Amino acid sequence: MISFTQLQTDFGNLSQNSSTANLALGARLMNIEHRYLLQKYFSNEASFSITTIGSNDLTVTSAPVIGATSATLSVAWAFPSCVTSVTFSDGEVRNVNFALNSTAITWQGALTGTQFPLTATVAAGATTATLQTAWAYSTGSYVIQFSDGEQKTVTLTANSTAVSWSGGLSAAVSAYFYTSVMTTAIDVGGVQAYKLPPDYSKLKTGTLTIGNLKWTPREVLSREEWDELNVFPYYADIPDRFFIYQNKFNLWPIPSTTGNIITFNYQRRIPDLSLADYTGSGTVSVSNGSTTVTGSGTSFIATTNSVSESRWIQFSQPTGDNLWYQIASVDSTTGITLYSPYQGISVSGSSTYTIGQMPLLVEDFQDMLLWKALTYYFSSIVDNPKKKKEFEDAYNNKLLLLEEYCGTKTVNVNLGRRSVNRNPNLFSQTFG
């Protein structure tokens, strides 16, 4: 295998220019070719799963007041951060922001409260009014807002139509006022939009698992069609359509049940090769057949992204087998977990090591990145047709082998008529 550091060093040596700027140029050229080869010749697919979030009946710590734009949940939100529709107990609806493991919720558009008609318009300077219907709620102090936006604090009495306040009104107002009669109950609708993985490039398939049923919704291709479907909120266990928008996987109808599994099969974005080889202090121990690597005097930097970053470790000879093993995670300053078990003779605290970032290409073709970068270099940076042809030939020879290697990975495109999925929501059937 050829690590990123080795490729970059070889680029400097073969171009006879090891300046920092030229090595950075080589890295960019190799990263461009790396992405191209992976996209063209390899599936480069990944899978990611998340659960649906259906309707929930929740409570907040105190009843929201008129003008409120935030509240506090009684129990922290246990699902991924999202924006979803909430119906307050007086019927007002807002799109509310929820954050994972947080009790704070916020929304735009202050709550207006419920409208209560009066028997007549109220003149400027007035301190009293009369409700058309007796107050049907508990006696207490309420903030009321008149039609011009002026607010007063009043005491409303159960089963009474009398309303009074201190301080006359600044201007005449219409024959109604607003106030909050909300309770602490809120009705959270199902979540329609789910964030795609951070390395998402292009969706291959999206499926939902509902019990024993594995359902594949159909794709909506335009915003116009999506808006036509969402004229009003519609909830169901088995969504029929999906729409990719603003890096989110949107479902219609909105999932009504929490816990069904959404699985994204997608083409990944390729991270740049950028990490230098690491041959730090200390030694490592690893046993034959084990995935646990234990360091002594080491200072590894903990991360859980080693697989996506394609980091590998080599146990140096003569104590190690000198092969490269992919790192699944760096768990601590002295602990590493391998993706596959170590196959060499067990070493106990005596093996030196190298940690390197490898191209995602099959190792037999990793040198193609170097040959292509040098072809660019000697055709544009330095005009040397002989060198250009030498490296271009090396690249093309490997390309023939790569096309032969990947021949069995080609897709047999079936252009025949596809069967049409039928949504079980539309039929009186029971899926067990």
LINZI-V517995 format. One record per run of one state. SS is the DSSP state (A for helix, B for strand, O for the rest). FROM is the first residue (numbers start at 1). TO is the last residue. If there is no record, write none. Layout:
BEGIN
SS;FROM;TO
SS;FROM;TO
END
This chain:
BEGIN
O;1;2
B;3;3
A;4;15
O;16;19
A;20;41
O;42;44
B;45;51
O;52;55
B;56;60
O;61;69
B;70;73
O;74;81
B;82;88
O;89;92
B;93;98
O;99;103
B;104;107
O;108;113
B;114;118
O;119;121
B;122;122
O;123;127
B;128;131
O;132;139
B;140;146
O;147;150
B;151;156
O;157;161
B;162;164
O;165;172
B;173;173
O;174;175
B;176;179
O;180;184
B;185;188
O;189;192
B;193;195
O;196;199
B;200;210
O;211;212
B;213;215
O;216;217
B;218;219
O;220;222
A;223;229
O;230;234
B;235;236
O;237;240
B;241;245
O;246;247
B;248;252
O;253;253
B;254;255
O;256;260
B;261;268
O;269;277
B;278;278
O;279;282
B;283;286
O;287;291
B;292;296
O;297;302
B;303;303
O;304;305
A;306;309
O;310;310
B;311;315
O;316;323
B;324;332
O;333;334
B;335;338
O;339;346
B;347;351
O;352;352
B;353;358
O;359;362
A;363;365
O;366;367
A;368;381
O;382;384
A;385;409
O;410;423
A;424;426
O;427;432
END
